[in-house]
Amino acid sequence: MINYLSLKEDEIAVAEISSFQLETLNSLCPHVGIVLNVTEDHLNRHYNMENYIFLKSKLLKNSTESEYAVLNFDDGIVRSFAEKTKARLFYFSVRERVHGAYLENGDLYFCGEKIMSASELLTDGLHNVQNALAAIAAAKIMGVRSDSIARSLSSFKGIRHRIELVGEADGVKYVDDSKGTNVDATIKAIGCMKEEAVLLLGGKDKGYDYDKLFVKLRTSSVVHTVLYGENRFRLFESALRRLGQLPLRDVLIAELNRVIALLVRRFLGDHNAGTRVNDRYRYNVALFIKKLGHSDFLADDAFFHYRLSSLRLLVGAAGRR
């Protein structure tokens, strides 16, 4: 693609390269290669983390001493890429002073030079401080003036569909984070929520471990979660595995037979329960949940007769009332 851009001598191409592209890009050699982090993603395609990590490291495979690598020092996997490249190394860190860009006493530095204050950034979250540090390192390597870097970063409002405030109605703010397509990105977005929030969670199942997401929800500002999409039942199973630590507040469910079967298998020890759930199962599940003190889960027996057109699970992340 870059070959067809017909770049002039004084022009620079900035490209985001995915692990999918790195499967076949064997000759790629960026002048400045930046690796922000490596977290669980796309395992439905790459099968395991070892393959995914290998593909990420290919970004720097062809680098020589004439190229540069900017690595996240705080990510152990990314930091280990230094052993796999010949490029000249710069790091970024929010934890300690490194050779490169770093956060210190609320300010952003590059090799001892203060660039700007972190409070000048318009985007929330520590992950956006990390993004700014990576940008600072790359820009300084390319010879950009520090005042230009500070001016650009202090006016950057973020990208579309990533923790983007899209509107407010009746005192409720609506945030679009549809680019948050893995567990780590979702956790980072949740950390930016300062007020009580309702989280719409679900989509394509890419093989993640969702348990750690529900653990994080316990100490977050999220008070309800709506589960939907292809992975809705795996998300619900993760919520159930954490039920002792993650009380259910209210649950509104379609496809009730399948969900009740999950409850039966999980808590009543009947691993032969299929998708057909009879009155005995309904009664036992009702007793079990009421015993736990989650009476809101079942208003009355008539609850089980509702059949809705699509799944909507409303799970209270912290059990607040």
C-alpha positions in Angstrom: 0.0 0.0 0.0 2.7 2.5 1.0 4.5 1.8 -2.3 1.5 3.2 -4.1 1.3 6.5 -2.2 4.0 8.1 -4.2 5.5 9.9 -1.2 7.6 12.9 -1.8 11.1 13.2 -0.3 9.8 15.4 2.6 6.7 13.3 3.3 6.2 10.6 5.9 3.7 7.8 6.0 2.2 6.7 9.4 0.6 3.3 9.2 -1.1 1.0 11.8 -0.2 -2.6 11.1 -2.4 -5.4 12.4 -1.3 -8.9 13.3 -3.4 -10.1 10.3 -1.2 -8.1 8.0 2.0 -9.2 9.7 1.2 -12.8 8.8 2.3 -12.1 5.2 4.3 -8.8 5.4 7.7 -10.4 5.3 9.7 -7.5 3.8 8.2 -4.7 6.1 10.9 -2.5 7.5 9.6 0.7 9.2 12.1 3.5 9.9 10.5 3.9 13.3 8.6 0.9 14.6 6.4 1.4 17.7 4.9 -1.5 19.8 2.4 -0.1 22.3 1.4 -3.3 24.1 0.6 -7.0 23.6 -2.6 -8.3 25.3 -4.9 -11.2 24.5 -6.5 -10.7 21.1 -7.6 -12.5 17.9 -7.1 -15.9 19.4 -9.9 -17.2 17.2 -7.5 -16.6 14.3 -4.0 -17.1 15.9 -5.0 -20.0 18.2 -2.7 -19.1 21.1 -0.7 -16.2 22.6 2.6 -17.6 21.4 1.6 -17.2 17.8 0.2 -13.7 18.4 3.3 -12.5 20.2 5.5 -13.9 17.3 3.4 -12.0 14.8 3.6 -8.8 16.8 7.4 -9.1 16.9 7.6 -9.4 13.1 7.2 -5.6 12.9 10.8 -5.2 13.9 12.2 -8.4 12.3 13.9 -6.6 9.3 15.1 -3.5 11.2 18.8 -2.7 11.0 21.0 -0.3 12.9 19.6 2.5 10.7 16.1 2.0 12.1 14.5 2.7 15.5 12.3 0.7 17.8 10.0 2.4 20.4 8.9 -0.1 23.0 6.6 -0.1 26.0 9.0 -0.6 28.9 6.1 -1.4 31.3 4.9 -4.3 29.2 7.2 -7.3 29.8 6.4 -9.0 26.5 7.0 -5.8 24.5 10.2 -5.1 26.4 11.5 -8.5 25.4 11.3 -7.5 21.7 14.5 -5.6 22.2 16.3 -8.9 22.0 14.8 -9.7 18.6 15.7 -6.6 16.7 18.9 -4.8 15.5 17.1 -1.4 15.6 18.3 1.4 17.9 16.1 1.2 21.0 14.0 3.9 22.7 11.4 3.1 25.4 8.4 4.8 27.0 7.2 4.3 30.5 4.7 5.7 33.0 6.5 4.0 35.9 10.1 4.9 35.7 12.7 7.1 33.9 13.9 5.3 30.8 16.0 6.0 27.7 13.2 7.7 25.8 9.9 9.1 26.9 8.5 8.9 30.4 6.1 10.3 33.0 7.6 11.9 36.1 5.8 14.0 38.7 2.9 14.5 36.4 5.0 15.7 33.4 6.0 14.1 30.2 9.7 14.0 29.4 11.9 12.8 26.5 15.5 12.0 27.5 15.5 14.6 30.3 13.7 17.3 28.4 10.2 18.3 29.7 7.8 18.3 26.8 4.5 19.1 28.5 2.3 18.4 31.6 0.1 15.3 31.5 -2.8 17.5 32.7 -2.7 19.2 29.3 -3.9 16.1 27.5 -7.6 16.2 26.5 -7.9 12.4 26.6 -8.5 10.5 29.9 -6.8 7.4 31.2 -3.3 6.2 31.9 -3.3 4.3 28.6 -3.7 7.7 26.8 -0.6 9.0 28.7 1.2 5.9 27.4 0.0 6.7 23.8 1.2 10.3 24.2 4.6 9.1 25.4 5.0 6.8 22.4 4.1 9.6 20.1 6.6 11.9 21.7 9.4 9.4 21.3 8.6 8.8 17.6 8.2 12.5 16.9 11.5 13.4 18.6 13.3 10.6 16.7 12.0 12.2 13.5 13.3 15.6 14.5 10.0 17.3 15.4 10.3 20.4 17.7 9.1 19.9 21.3 6.7 22.9 21.2 5.0 21.5 18.1 4.7 18.1 19.8 3.1 19.7 22.9 0.8 21.9 20.8 -0.4 18.8 18.8 -1.0 16.6 21.9 -2.7 19.3 23.9 -5.3 19.8 21.1 -5.9 16.1 20.3 -9.4 15.0 21.3 -9.1 11.3 20.6 -10.4 9.2 17.7 -13.9 8.3 16.7 -15.5 5.2 18.4 -12.9 5.1 21.2 -14.3 6.4 24.5 -16.1 9.0 22.4 -18.8 11.1 24.0 -21.5 11.1 21.4 -24.3 12.9 23.2 -26.2 13.6 26.4 -30.0 13.3 27.0 -31.9 13.8 30.2 -28.7 14.0 32.2 -27.3 10.7 30.8 -24.1 10.8 28.8 -23.7 8.3 25.9 -20.2 7.1 25.2 -19.2 5.1 22.0 -16.4 2.7 22.6 -17.1 0.3 19.8 -13.4 0.2 18.9 -12.8 -1.5 22.3 -12.9 -5.0 20.9 -10.9 -7.0 23.5 -10.9 -7.4 27.2 -7.9 -5.2 27.9 -9.3 -2.3 25.8 -12.7 -2.6 27.6 -11.0 -2.5 31.0 -9.1 0.6 30.1 -12.3 2.3 28.9 -14.1 1.3 32.1 -11.3 2.9 34.1 -12.1 6.3 32.4 -15.7 6.3 33.6 -16.0 8.7 36.5 -19.7 8.4 37.1 -22.0 5.4 37.5 -22.2 3.7 34.2 -24.3 1.1 32.3 -22.0 -1.1 30.1 -23.3 -2.7 26.9 -21.0 -5.7 26.5 -20.8 -8.3 23.8 -20.1 -9.2 20.2 -18.0 -11.7 18.3 -16.4 -14.4 20.5 -12.6 -14.3 19.8 -11.6 -16.8 22.5 -11.0 -14.5 25.5 -10.9 -15.2 29.2 -13.7 -12.9 30.4 -13.3 -13.7 34.1 -10.7 -10.9 34.7 -13.1 -8.4 33.1 -15.8 -9.2 35.7 -13.3 -9.0 38.5 -12.4 -5.5 37.3 -16.1 -4.6 37.2 -16.4 -5.1 40.9 -14.3 -2.1 41.7 -15.4 0.1 38.8 -18.1 2.7 38.4 -20.2 0.2 36.3 -23.5 -0.6 38.1 -25.2 -2.6 35.3 -24.0 -4.6 32.3 -26.2 -5.5 29.3 -24.8 -8.7 27.7 -25.6 -9.4 24.0 -24.2 -10.8 20.8 -22.5 -14.0 19.8 -20.5 -14.3 23.1 -23.4 -13.5 25.4 -23.5 -16.9 27.1 -19.7 -17.1 27.6 -19.9 -13.7 29.2 -22.8 -14.9 31.4 -20.8 -18.0 32.4 -17.9 -15.8 33.5 -20.3 -13.7 35.6 -21.6 -16.9 37.2 -18.1 -18.1 38.0 -17.5 -14.9 39.9 -21.0 -14.9 41.5 -19.6 -15.4 45.0 -17.7 -12.1 44.6 -19.9 -10.5 42.0 -23.5 -10.4 43.2 -26.2 -10.4 40.6 -28.6 -7.4 41.0 -31.2 -7.8 38.3 -31.4 -10.1 35.4 -33.6 -9.8 32.4 -33.2 -12.8 30.2 -34.5 -14.2 26.9 -33.7 -17.8 25.8 -34.4 -18.5 29.5 -34.2 -22.3 29.2 -30.5 -22.2 28.2 -29.6 -19.7 30.9 -31.4 -21.7 33.6 -29.6 -24.8 32.5 -26.3 -23.0 33.0 -27.4 -22.1 36.5 -28.4 -25.7 37.2 -25.1 -27.1 36.0 -23.1 -24.4 37.9 -24.8 -24.4 41.2 -27.0 -27.5 41.6 -24.4 -30.0 40.3 -26.6 -31.4 37.6 -24.3 -31.6 34.6 -26.9 -33.5 32.5 -29.2 -30.6 32.4 -29.9 -29.8 28.8 -31.6 -26.8 27.2 -35.0 -28.2 28.2 -35.7 -27.0 31.8 -38.7 -28.4 33.6 -40.6 -26.9 36.6 -38.4 -28.7 39.1 -35.3 -27.0 37.7 -37.0 -23.6 37.7 -38.1 -24.2 41.3 -34.7 -25.2 42.5 -32.9 -22.3 40.8 -35.4 -20.0 42.3 -34.8 -21.4 45.8 -31.0 -21.3 45.2 -30.9 -17.6 44.2 -33.3 -16.6 46.9 -31.1 -18.4 49.4 -28.2 -16.2 48.2 -30.3 -13.2 48.9 -30.8 -12.2 45.2 -34.6 -12.1 45.4 -34.7 -9.5 42.6 -33.5 -12.2 40.2 -36.9 -13.8 40.4 -39.9 -11.6 41.0 -42.3 -14.6 40.8 -42.8 -17.9 38.9 -44.4 -16.0 36.0 -40.9 -14.6 35.3 -40.0 -17.8 33.5 -42.9 -17.6 31.0 -41.5 -14.5 29.3 -40.0 -15.2 25.9 -38.3 -12.2 24.3 -37.1 -11.9 20.8 -33.4 -11.3 21.6 -31.1 -11.9 24.6 -30.8 -9.1 27.1 -28.9 -9.9 30.3 -28.8 -7.1 32.8 -26.2 -7.9 35.4 -25.3 -5.7 38.3 -21.6 -5.5 38.4 -21.2 -4.4 42.0 -24.6 -5.3 43.4 -25.3 -1.7 44.4 -28.8 -0.6 45.1 
